[in-house]
Amino acid sequence: MNEISAVMDKSDYPIYNDFLNIQIDNKFLDEILDEKYPENNYRGLIPTLLSMENDEENRIVWERILPNTNVPR
C-alpha cells in the first residue's frame, strides 16, 4: 500500500517560501510526475490547494474548485 502525506518542502526557486507539498512513498509528487513526463516541466509545481501566498489567492483557488468537486479542507 502506498503512503501519501503532506510535508513541508523547500521550493526549487529561491524567490518562493517553503510550502506544503504532497509526498507519495517519500517522494514528492512533482518529482514523480517529472520522471514520468519530463517534457511537461512538472518539477517545481506547487499544489495550490495546500499553500497559497495570501488569503485572497487561497480564497480564489477554493472558490473555483468547491462548486465542482468534493475535496476535504
C-alpha positions as CSV (number, residue, x, y, z in Angstrom):
1,M,0.0,0.0,0.0
2,N,1.3,3.5,-0.9
3,E,1.8,6.1,1.8
4,I,0.6,9.6,1.0
5,S,1.4,12.6,3.1
6,A,1.7,16.4,3.1
7,V,5.2,17.6,4.1
8,M,6.9,21.0,4.3
9,D,9.3,21.4,1.3
10,K,11.7,24.0,0.1
11,S,11.0,25.5,-3.3
12,D,13.3,24.8,-6.2
13,Y,13.2,28.6,-6.8
14,P,14.8,30.9,-4.2
15,I,12.1,33.6,-4.5
16,Y,9.4,31.3,-3.1
17,N,8.8,30.3,0.6
18,D,8.7,26.8,1.9
19,F,5.4,25.2,1.2
20,L,3.2,22.1,1.9
21,N,3.9,19.5,-0.7
22,I,2.3,16.1,-1.5
23,Q,4.6,13.2,-0.9
24,I,3.9,9.6,-2.1
25,D,6.2,6.9,-0.7
26,N,8.7,9.5,0.5
27,K,8.9,11.1,-3.0
28,F,7.4,14.4,-3.9
29,L,4.6,14.4,-6.4
30,D,6.3,16.9,-8.7
31,E,9.4,14.7,-8.9
32,I,7.3,11.6,-9.7
33,L,5.5,13.5,-12.5
34,D,8.7,14.9,-13.8
35,E,10.3,11.4,-14.1
36,K,7.2,10.1,-15.9
37,Y,6.7,13.1,-18.2
38,P,9.9,15.1,-18.4
39,E,8.7,17.1,-21.4
40,N,5.9,18.6,-19.4
41,N,8.0,20.6,-16.9
42,Y,6.2,19.4,-13.8
43,R,9.2,19.7,-11.5
44,G,8.8,22.6,-9.0
45,L,5.0,22.8,-9.3
46,I,3.3,23.7,-6.0
47,P,-0.1,22.1,-5.0
48,T,-2.3,25.2,-4.9
49,L,-4.9,23.6,-2.6
50,L,-2.3,23.2,0.2
51,S,-0.5,26.5,0.2
52,M,-1.0,29.9,-1.2
53,E,0.9,33.1,-0.7
54,N,-2.0,35.1,0.7
55,D,-5.6,34.8,1.8
56,E,-7.0,36.3,-1.4
57,E,-5.2,33.7,-3.6
58,N,-6.4,30.9,-1.3
59,R,-10.0,32.1,-1.5
60,I,-9.9,32.2,-5.3
61,V,-8.5,28.7,-5.6
62,W,-11.1,27.2,-3.2
63,E,-13.9,29.1,-4.7
64,R,-13.1,27.7,-8.1
65,I,-12.8,24.1,-7.1
66,L,-15.5,23.7,-4.5
67,P,-18.6,24.2,-6.7
68,N,-17.5,21.3,-8.9
69,T,-15.7,18.9,-6.6
70,N,-15.8,17.2,-3.3
71,V,-12.4,17.8,-1.7
72,P,-11.5,17.8,2.0
73,R,-10.4,21.1,3.6
